Amino acid sequence: MEILDLYDKDLKPTGLTIERGKPIPDGMVIPIVAVYVYNDKGQYLIQKVSAAKGNYYSTTAGHVQSGERDFALAMLRELREEIGLSATKSELDLIKIKRYEHKFTFLYMLRSNVPAEILHLQKEEVDSVRWMSRAEIESLCKMGLFNRYHYQFLIDCEERVQNKG
């Protein structure tokens, strides 16, 4: 059972918790973290979620666990747990904080050239990982195989990179 902290609409901890999957009370939110790992070839490290978890493609993401107050560290934990990728907080680039009705998503980017075949996957969560081009991701989207929220995250990331450049 995964326990999550509840936050108010201003993302301040309320001191209350909830079991993951339970309805989030009105006026409260939970934080989520997501990251697009990209390489020097302009590709993105995409995971295929295990059949038990939905059998779709997405980027690495997860819930911030109860007691975690540093969301970047929560993102690094998710990367290590799900795909075995280690990085440092200074390597993460916060791109955007997106507000939804009952959650905030902290969207990061991380530059890495790690070979996908050497990563250690959490089999309960992740079936496989591979580097994909934007065109390959778009193709998966058109087939309904890529998480639509995560596709929007990719657009947000690319907009940020273009605006920085």
C-alpha positions as CSV (number, residue, x, y, z in Angstrom):
1,M,0.0,0.0,0.0
2,E,1.4,3.3,-1.1
3,I,0.7,6.3,1.2
4,L,0.7,9.9,-0.3
5,D,0.8,13.2,1.4
6,L,-2.1,15.6,0.7
7,Y,-1.3,19.2,-0.1
8,D,-3.5,22.3,-0.3
9,K,-4.2,24.2,-3.6
10,D,-1.0,26.3,-3.0
11,L,1.1,23.1,-2.6
12,K,1.5,23.4,1.1
13,P,1.5,20.1,3.1
14,T,-1.7,19.6,5.0
15,G,-0.4,17.0,7.4
16,L,-3.0,14.6,6.0
17,T,-2.3,11.4,3.9
18,I,-4.2,9.2,1.6
19,E,-3.8,5.7,0.2
20,R,-2.9,5.8,-3.5
21,G,-5.9,5.2,-5.7
22,K,-8.4,6.6,-3.2
23,P,-10.4,9.6,-4.2
24,I,-8.6,12.8,-3.4
25,P,-10.8,15.2,-1.3
26,D,-11.9,18.5,-2.9
27,G,-9.5,21.3,-2.4
28,M,-6.6,18.9,-1.9
29,V,-3.9,17.7,-4.4
30,I,-1.1,15.2,-4.6
31,P,2.3,15.9,-6.3
32,I,3.4,13.7,-9.3
33,V,6.8,13.8,-11.0
34,A,7.7,13.1,-14.6
35,V,10.9,13.3,-16.6
36,Y,11.9,13.2,-20.2
37,V,15.4,11.8,-20.6
38,Y,16.9,12.9,-23.8
39,N,20.2,12.2,-25.6
40,D,22.6,14.0,-27.9
41,K,20.9,12.4,-30.9
42,G,17.6,14.2,-30.1
43,Q,16.0,11.0,-28.9
44,Y,13.9,10.3,-25.8
45,L,14.1,7.4,-23.4
46,I,10.7,5.9,-23.5
47,Q,9.4,3.0,-21.5
48,K,6.7,0.5,-22.2
49,V,4.7,0.1,-19.1
50,S,4.1,-3.5,-18.0
51,A,0.9,-5.3,-19.0
52,A,-0.2,-5.3,-15.4
53,K,0.1,-1.5,-15.3
54,G,-1.6,-0.8,-18.6
55,N,0.7,-1.9,-21.5
56,Y,1.2,1.6,-23.0
57,Y,4.3,3.8,-23.7
58,S,5.3,6.8,-21.6
59,T,8.1,8.6,-20.1
60,T,9.2,7.8,-16.5
61,A,6.9,9.2,-13.9
62,G,5.5,8.5,-10.5
63,H,3.9,9.6,-7.3
64,V,5.7,11.5,-4.6
65,Q,5.7,9.3,-1.5
66,S,4.6,10.4,1.9
67,G,7.4,12.3,3.6
68,E,9.2,13.3,0.4
69,R,9.3,17.1,0.4
70,D,12.0,17.5,-2.3
71,F,10.2,16.7,-5.5
72,A,13.5,16.5,-7.6
73,L,14.7,13.8,-5.2
74,A,11.4,12.0,-5.7
75,M,12.0,12.1,-9.4
76,L,15.5,10.7,-9.0
77,R,14.1,7.9,-6.9
78,E,11.5,7.0,-9.6
79,L,14.2,6.9,-12.2
80,R,16.3,4.5,-10.1
81,E,13.4,2.3,-9.1
82,E,11.7,2.0,-12.5
83,I,14.6,1.9,-15.0
84,G,17.8,1.8,-12.9
85,L,19.0,5.2,-14.1
86,S,21.0,7.2,-11.6
87,A,21.5,10.9,-11.9
88,T,22.0,13.9,-9.6
89,K,19.7,16.7,-8.6
90,S,21.8,19.2,-10.4
91,E,21.3,17.3,-13.7
92,L,17.5,17.7,-13.5
93,D,16.0,20.7,-15.2
94,L,12.5,21.7,-14.0
95,I,10.5,22.5,-17.1
96,K,7.1,23.2,-15.8
97,I,4.6,22.6,-13.0
98,K,1.3,21.6,-14.4
99,R,-1.9,22.0,-12.2
100,Y,-4.7,19.6,-12.6
101,E,-7.9,19.2,-10.5
102,H,-6.4,17.0,-7.9
103,K,-2.7,16.9,-8.7
104,F,0.4,18.9,-9.6
105,T,2.8,17.4,-12.0
106,F,6.5,18.5,-11.8
107,L,7.9,18.0,-15.2
108,Y,11.7,17.6,-15.6
109,M,14.2,17.0,-18.3
110,L,17.5,15.0,-18.0
111,R,20.3,14.7,-20.5
112,S,21.8,11.2,-20.7
113,N,23.4,9.0,-23.3
114,V,23.1,5.8,-21.3
115,P,22.6,2.7,-23.5
116,A,19.0,1.5,-23.0
117,E,20.1,-2.2,-22.9
118,I,22.2,-1.7,-19.7
119,L,19.3,-0.3,-17.6
120,H,17.8,-2.5,-14.9
121,L,14.0,-2.4,-15.2
122,Q,11.5,-2.9,-12.4
123,K,9.6,-5.7,-14.1
124,E,6.4,-5.1,-12.1
125,E,6.3,-1.6,-13.6
126,V,8.3,-1.5,-16.9
127,D,8.3,-4.1,-19.7
128,S,11.0,-2.4,-21.8
129,V,12.8,0.9,-22.6
130,R,14.3,2.3,-25.8
131,W,15.4,5.5,-27.3
132,M,12.8,7.0,-29.7
133,S,12.6,9.9,-32.0
134,R,9.8,12.4,-31.8
135,A,8.3,10.9,-35.0
136,E,8.2,7.4,-33.4
137,I,6.5,8.9,-30.3
138,E,3.9,10.7,-32.5
139,S,3.3,7.4,-34.4
140,L,2.6,5.6,-31.1
141,C,0.2,8.5,-30.1
142,K,-1.7,8.2,-33.4
143,M,-2.2,4.5,-32.6
144,G,-3.4,5.3,-29.1
145,L,-0.4,3.5,-27.5
146,F,1.3,6.5,-25.9
147,N,0.1,8.2,-22.7
148,R,-1.6,11.3,-24.0
149,Y,-0.7,13.4,-20.9
150,H,3.0,12.4,-21.4
151,Y,2.8,13.4,-25.0
152,Q,1.7,16.9,-23.9
153,F,4.7,16.8,-21.5
154,L,7.0,16.3,-24.5
155,I,5.5,19.3,-26.3
156,D,6.1,21.3,-23.1
157,C,9.7,20.2,-22.9
158,E,10.4,21.0,-26.5
159,E,8.8,24.4,-26.2
160,R,11.0,25.1,-23.2
161,V,14.2,24.0,-25.1
162,Q,13.2,26.2,-28.1
163,N,12.6,29.2,-25.9
164,K,15.9,28.7,-24.1
165,G,17.9,28.3,-27.4
